[in-house]
Amino acid sequence: MSIHKEIHAGLMRASEKRLEHTRRAFRMLPPIREPRILDLGCGTGDVTIELVKLSCGRATGLDIDESALAELERNARAAGLMGRIETVNRSMFEIDFVDETFDIVWAEGAIHIIGFERGLDEIRRLIRPRGFLVVHEMLWLRPNPPSEIRSGWHGVYPGIRTAPEYLAEIPKHGYETIEHFTPPEDFWWDEYYGPLVERVRSLRTKYAGDAAALAALDREEREAELYRRNARWYGSGFFVMRRTD
Ligand SMILES: C[S@@+](CC[C@H](N)C(=O)[O-])C[C@H]1O[C@@H](n2cnc3c(N)ncnc32)[C@H](O)[C@@H]1O
């Protein structure tokens, strides 16, 4: 396993606390009987499984990480849900589902990979008329963040912006916003950066004397430290949208 994978293994698993926000977004949708759901960039699929449970529908989890999809399948089987979940190992740049296959497309931490605007455009044809798109993405909590943070984050999330800037784009791409909300400011420290710092510290002992591994650990700790000092500037937001026709 690469040091990068070892540092991050399991860290993106969605905790109950994180899934509360997924549930909150789901409850903003009107009731849909047995919806067909696409979870774009599903990873190990905690969200995919939660959506199937919440909706009594069926979900397709799409990702390029074969081992994450295998984990999703194991977890779905253990939950007795494998009959309602399928996995597709394909890039979101090569989606070839037929038009209007899904009632809901869900993308948590994934749309920035293809880009917000391009994602909205390409996903639209997959959603049935008046169907839904839910996006959870990184955002600036306030306008004009200091340049130290801006330059660091633009490398990872080139499209990061404020919630009003995301909201202004949505109608230009054939959707209306039903609701949007921002999880609390301590969310990302509790969910991700805090556990990351603990993981880095435990791996330092294992890799003492390995300069390349220690450099990778330093990079991760710097990112966490940057976040800790600047948590008031960035976080994430859910955008619950409906396809307009
Ligand atoms: C930050 S994780 C989010 C995982 C999951 N949605 C969640 O919220 O727990 C981003 C996911 O996007 C996947 N990914 C990266 N590039 C991709 C691509 N071109 N097509 C599909 N998925 C991709 C990664 O493998 C990873 O599982």
The ligand as a Gaussian input file, in Angstrom:
#p B3LYP/6-31G(d) Opt

LIG

0 1
 C      -13.617000      12.582000      -1.682000
 S      -14.056000      10.999000      -2.272000
 C      -15.801000      10.993000      -1.961000
 C      -16.368000       9.610000      -1.790000
 C      -17.851000       9.529000      -1.415000
 N      -18.693000      10.244000      -2.355000
 C      -18.086000      10.083000      -0.031000
 O      -18.630000      11.183000       0.090000
 O      -17.719000       9.419000       0.945000
 C      -13.964000      11.226000      -4.061000
 C      -14.190000       9.955000      -4.841000
 O      -14.140000      10.264000      -6.242000
 C      -13.520000       9.182000      -6.898000
 N      -13.019000       9.621000      -8.217000
 C      -11.865000      10.285000      -8.505000
 N      -11.783000      10.523000      -9.834000
 C      -12.909000       9.981000     -10.389000
 C      -13.405000       9.887000     -11.727000
 N      -12.735000      10.410000     -12.754000
 N      -14.578000       9.267000     -11.947000
 C      -15.287000       8.730000     -10.905000
 N      -14.879000       8.795000      -9.615000
 C      -13.703000       9.408000      -9.356000
 C      -12.420000       8.749000      -5.951000
 O      -11.986000       7.433000      -6.229000
 C      -13.129000       8.890000      -4.600000
 O      -13.757000       7.680000      -4.232000

